[in-house]
Amino acid sequence: MTLNSHKNSDRNLALVFTQGVGLRNWLNAGYDTREIEYYRLLSEKLGGVTFLTYDREDPREIDGLHELGSINVEYNTISLDRRFFSLLAPFFKYRALKNIDVIKTTQHRGSWTALVLKWVLRKPMVARCGYVWSLFEKRAGASRSRMFLIKFLEGFVLKRADTIVVPDRFAVEYLSEFHGLEEGKFTILPNFVDVEQFKPKDLSERDKGQFLFVGRLENDQKRPDLAINAAAIAPELKLDMVGEGPEYERLQRQTKDIANVRLLGRRTHAEVSELMSSATGFIIPSRYEGNPKVVIEALAAGLPVIATKSQGLTEIIQHGVNGLLTDDSENSISEAMRMLVDDPALWAKLSDGARRTAVDNYSLESVIEREVALLRRLTDG
């Protein structure tokens, strides 16, 4: 019997959520559909998936949440403080989780819960680093004492995990050097997208000159100001900004007199898909990234990506193949926007390359099969 048999395998996966995060957070952030659908399909391959979340209400009763299907959910039924729940959940939920065969974290924050569960159940554990906690904190200017604590917690878990899943090669090199880990302990498993939901359209079906930014509105990492200033230089073009964050109100004031820029706030996953299918280009001027799903979704929609030459973006975007790489300046971004509008042949080439990149490397089916193979190796071993 293998993991590829449909609903017949005896392997059961426990997904331990990030500390403080529940399915309501997924819903509010607008990505419950893509995440739940991934694990619903994975459950069919494995035989069972259980979410261990920080919700304080039954997630199946949350209005608007994507259908969970066969996924089981264990949550914070006694409303403990998130810090206490992160330490005690493996004991409170022992009876419900005792038949689990493999444990996986969603991100590093709170992964100590999964580690305790590993010790209690004596089962293998996958430490997933969708983004590298210590690297992001370092880039954000964390204090020396905070970095010392983060390095200790991150290293403590990673050294005791059975395997570490990261989205790209850079994460392997950074973590192996930072914590003295063997590279053989890592598995590269990129983020996935639903290439059937994000579909390309010809240029004639799109809103010519319409560009899109999707991301958290803060300048430490995402730098929405660069996108806005680039659009202001090219008033004949249009820019829609999707997202919320600490800079939202300031950006509202800033864009009040910029007629070609709109702040749309939060949008559902389906709405973002529609916006991507109708835009001419996607702008991501981040200072750094991990393996951003929103960029891969834009590629799946056949949307050429204008990206700054930043770590995490240059591993996905190839200049002249699926997008355009720019300097960290509004002038460079604005020039790239005009290139896409003024050169339909270039746009068509990049659009085709974008779609091909997403389908070949980041489709939902291909990533699930790679994860199934990894989990089989762990449980069989």
C-alpha positions in Angstrom: 0.0 0.0 0.0 1.4 3.4 -0.9 0.6 7.0 -0.2 -0.7 7.4 -3.8 -3.6 5.0 -3.1 -6.9 7.0 -2.8 -8.2 7.2 0.8 -6.7 3.8 1.7 -3.3 4.7 3.2 -2.9 4.4 6.9 -0.7 7.5 7.2 -2.2 10.5 9.1 -0.6 13.9 9.1 -1.0 16.5 11.9 -0.5 20.1 10.8 0.5 22.3 13.8 -0.5 25.9 13.1 1.7 28.9 13.8 1.4 30.2 17.4 -1.8 32.2 17.8 -3.2 31.4 14.3 -6.4 29.6 13.6 -8.7 29.0 10.6 -10.4 32.3 11.2 -7.1 34.0 10.6 -6.8 32.2 7.3 -10.3 33.3 6.4 -9.6 36.9 7.4 -6.4 37.0 5.4 -8.2 35.7 2.3 -6.1 32.5 1.8 -8.3 29.9 3.5 -9.4 28.5 0.1 -6.0 27.7 -1.3 -4.5 26.3 1.9 -7.5 24.2 2.9 -7.9 22.8 -0.7 -4.2 21.8 -0.6 -4.6 19.8 2.6 -8.0 18.4 1.5 -6.3 16.9 -1.5 -3.3 15.8 0.6 -5.8 14.1 3.0 -7.2 12.1 0.1 -3.7 10.9 -0.9 -2.6 10.1 2.7 -5.8 8.9 4.4 -6.1 11.6 6.9 -5.1 15.2 7.9 -5.7 16.9 11.2 -5.3 20.6 11.9 -4.1 21.7 15.4 -5.2 25.3 15.5 -5.6 28.2 18.0 -9.3 28.8 17.2 -11.4 29.2 20.3 -14.6 28.2 18.4 -15.4 25.2 16.3 -13.9 26.1 12.9 -16.7 24.2 11.1 -19.1 26.8 12.3 -17.2 29.8 11.0 -19.3 31.5 8.4 -17.7 31.8 5.0 -14.8 29.3 5.7 -13.9 27.1 2.8 -15.3 23.5 3.1 -13.0 21.4 5.2 -14.1 18.1 3.7 -12.3 15.1 5.4 -9.9 17.3 7.4 -10.2 16.9 11.1 -9.7 19.9 13.4 -8.5 20.1 17.0 -8.7 23.6 18.4 -8.3 25.5 21.7 -11.6 24.4 23.3 -10.7 25.6 26.8 -9.6 29.1 25.6 -6.1 29.0 27.0 -3.7 31.8 26.4 -1.9 31.1 23.2 1.5 30.7 24.9 0.1 28.1 27.4 -1.8 26.3 24.6 1.3 26.1 22.5 3.0 24.1 25.3 0.1 22.1 26.6 -1.8 21.2 23.5 0.2 18.0 22.9 -1.1 16.7 26.3 -4.6 18.1 26.2 -5.1 16.7 22.6 -3.2 13.4 23.1 -6.2 11.2 22.8 -7.3 12.9 19.6 -3.8 12.8 18.1 -2.4 9.5 19.3 -2.9 7.8 15.9 -1.0 10.5 14.0 1.9 9.1 11.9 3.8 12.3 11.0 3.8 15.9 12.3 4.3 19.1 10.3 4.6 22.7 11.3 3.2 25.6 9.2 5.9 28.1 10.1 8.6 28.3 12.7 6.8 30.4 15.3 5.1 27.9 17.6 7.0 24.9 16.1 8.0 23.9 19.6 4.4 22.6 19.9 5.1 20.2 17.1 8.4 19.2 18.7 6.7 18.4 22.0 4.1 16.4 20.1 6.9 14.5 18.3 8.4 13.5 21.7 5.0 12.6 23.2 3.9 10.5 20.2 7.3 9.3 19.1 6.6 10.2 15.5 8.7 11.9 12.8 8.4 15.7 12.4 8.7 17.9 9.4 9.8 21.5 10.2 8.4 23.7 7.5 10.1 27.1 7.0 7.9 28.9 4.5 10.0 31.9 5.4 13.2 31.9 7.5 12.3 33.4 10.9 15.8 34.5 11.9 16.6 36.0 8.5 13.4 38.0 8.4 14.0 39.3 12.0 17.6 40.2 11.1 16.5 42.1 8.0 13.9 43.9 10.1 16.6 45.2 12.5 15.9 43.0 15.5 18.0 43.7 18.6 21.0 41.5 19.5 19.2 40.0 22.5 16.2 39.2 20.4 18.3 37.6 17.7 20.1 35.5 20.3 16.7 34.1 21.5 15.4 33.6 18.0 18.6 31.7 16.9 18.3 29.5 20.0 14.6 28.6 19.4 15.0 28.2 15.7 18.1 26.0 16.0 16.7 24.0 18.9 13.7 22.9 16.7 15.5 22.5 13.4 18.2 20.3 14.9 15.6 17.9 16.4 13.3 17.8 13.3 13.5 14.7 11.1 13.5 16.8 8.0 13.3 20.6 7.2 11.2 21.8 4.3 12.2 25.1 2.7 11.0 26.8 -0.5 14.3 27.5 -2.2 18.0 26.9 -2.4 18.9 30.1 -0.6 17.1 29.0 2.6 19.1 25.7 2.5 22.4 27.5 2.3 21.5 30.1 4.9 20.1 27.7 7.6 22.8 25.1 7.1 25.5 27.7 7.7 23.6 29.7 10.4 22.9 26.6 12.5 25.6 24.1 11.4 23.1 21.7 9.8 23.9 19.1 7.1 22.3 20.0 3.8 21.0 16.5 3.5 18.5 17.2 6.2 16.7 19.7 3.9 14.0 19.2 1.3 13.1 22.0 -1.1 9.4 22.1 -1.5 8.2 25.4 -3.2 4.9 27.1 -2.6 2.1 25.9 -4.9 -0.7 27.6 -6.9 -3.9 26.4 -8.4 -3.0 26.8 -12.1 -6.7 26.1 -12.9 -7.9 29.1 -10.9 -5.3 31.5 -12.1 -5.6 31.4 -15.9 -4.0 33.6 -18.5 -5.8 35.8 -21.0 -4.6 37.4 -24.2 -3.5 41.0 -24.1 -6.7 42.0 -26.1 -8.8 40.7 -23.2 -7.0 42.7 -20.5 -7.2 46.3 -19.3 -4.3 47.9 -21.2 -2.1 49.9 -18.9 -3.6 48.4 -15.7 -1.0 47.3 -13.1 -1.5 45.4 -9.8 0.3 45.4 -6.4 -0.8 42.7 -3.9 0.8 42.6 -0.4 1.0 44.0 3.1 1.1 47.7 3.1 4.3 48.4 5.1 7.7 49.7 3.9 10.2 47.6 5.9 9.8 44.8 3.4 7.1 45.3 0.8 7.8 49.0 -0.1 4.4 49.9 -1.6 5.7 53.5 -1.8 8.0 52.5 -4.7 5.0 51.2 -6.7 2.9 54.3 -6.0 5.7 56.7 -6.9 6.4 54.7 -10.1 2.7 55.0 -11.1 2.7 58.7 -10.4 5.5 59.2 -12.9 3.4 57.5 -15.6 -0.1 59.1 -15.2 -1.3 57.4 -18.4 -1.0 54.1 -16.6 -3.1 52.7 -13.7 -2.2 51.0 -10.5 -4.5 49.0 -8.1 -3.1 48.3 -4.6 -4.6 45.2 -2.8 -3.8 44.7 0.8 -3.9 46.2 4.3 -1.3 47.0 6.9 0.2 49.7 9.1 0.7 52.2 6.3 -2.8 52.0 4.9 -4.1 55.3 6.3 -1.0 57.2 5.3 -1.1 55.8 1.8 -4.7 56.8 1.6 -3.7 60.4 2.2 -0.7 60.1 -0.1 -2.8 58.8 -3.0 -5.7 61.1 -2.5 -4.5 63.4 -5.3 -3.0 60.6 -7.5 -5.8 59.9 -9.9 -4.3 56.7 -11.4 -3.7 54.9 -8.1 -6.5 53.1 -6.2 -6.2 51.4 -2.8 -8.6 48.5 -2.8 -8.0 47.1 0.7 -8.3 43.4 1.4 -9.8 41.3 -1.4 -10.7 37.6 -1.4 -8.5 35.0 -3.2 -11.1 34.8 -6.0 -11.1 38.6 -6.4 -7.4 38.7 -6.6 -7.5 36.0 -9.3 -9.9 38.1 -11.4 -7.7 41.2 -10.9 -4.6 39.3 -12.1 -6.4 38.0 -15.2 -7.4 41.5 -16.3 -4.2 43.4 -15.5 -1.3 44.1 -17.8 1.5 43.6 -15.2 2.2 42.8 -11.6 4.6 44.9 -9.5 6.5 43.6 -6.4 9.1 46.1 -5.2 10.0 44.2 -2.0 13.3 44.6 -0.2 13.4 40.8 0.3 11.0 37.8 0.0 10.8 34.1 0.7 9.0 32.2 -2.0 6.0 34.5 -2.4 2.8 32.8 -3.4 1.3 35.9 -4.8 4.1 36.2 -7.3 3.6 32.6 -8.5 -0.1 33.2 -8.8 0.6 36.2 -11.0 2.8 34.1 -13.2 0.1 31.4 -13.4 -2.3 34.1 -14.6 0.2 34.9 -17.4 1.0 38.2 -15.8 4.5 39.5 -16.4 6.1 40.5 -13.1 8.1 43.6 -12.5 10.3 42.9 -9.5 13.2 44.5 -7.8 16.5 42.6 -7.8 15.9 41.2 -4.3 16.6 37.9 -2.6 13.7 35.6 -3.1 12.5 37.4 -6.2 15.5 36.8 -8.5 15.1 33.0 -7.9 11.6 33.1 -9.5 11.7 36.0 -11.9 14.1 35.7 -14.9 14.6 39.0 -16.7 13.2 38.9 -20.2 11.8 35.4 -19.7 8.8 35.8 -17.3 9.2 39.3 -16.1 11.4 42.3 -15.8 13.9 43.0 -13.0 14.5 46.6 -11.9 16.6 48.7 -9.7 15.3 50.0 -6.3 13.9 53.2 -7.8 10.5 54.4 -9.0 12.1 55.5 -12.3 13.3 52.0 -13.1 9.9 50.5 -12.2 8.0 53.1 -14.2 10.2 52.4 -17.2 9.5 48.7 -17.0 5.7 49.5 -16.8 5.9 51.5 -20.0 7.9 48.8 -21.7 5.1 46.3 -21.1 2.5 48.6 -22.5 4.5 49.9 -25.5 5.8 46.5 -26.7 3.0 43.9 -27.2 5.5 41.4 -28.5 7.5 41.6 -25.4 4.4 41.4 -23.3 3.3 38.2 -25.1 6.7 36.6 -24.7 6.8 37.3 -21.0 3.2 36.2 -20.4 3.9 32.9 -22.0 7.1 32.5 -20.0 5.2 33.4 -16.8 2.5 30.8 -17.3 5.1 28.1 -18.3 7.1 28.8 -15.1 4.1 28.4 -12.9 2.8 25.2 -14.5 6.2 23.5 -14.7 7.4 24.3 -11.2 4.6 25.4 -8.9 1.3 23.6 -9.8 -0.8 22.2 -7.0 -0.5 18.6 -8.2 3.2 18.6 -8.7 3.9 20.0 -5.2 1.5 17.6 -3.5 3.1 14.6 -5.2 6.5 15.8 -4.0 5.2 16.1 -0.4 3.5 12.7 -0.5 6.9 11.2 -1.6 8.6 13.0 1.3 6.1 11.8 3.9 6.3 8.2 2.6 10.0 8.3 3.0 9.6 9.5 6.6 6.9 7.0 7.7 8.4 4.0 5.9 11.8 4.9 7.4 
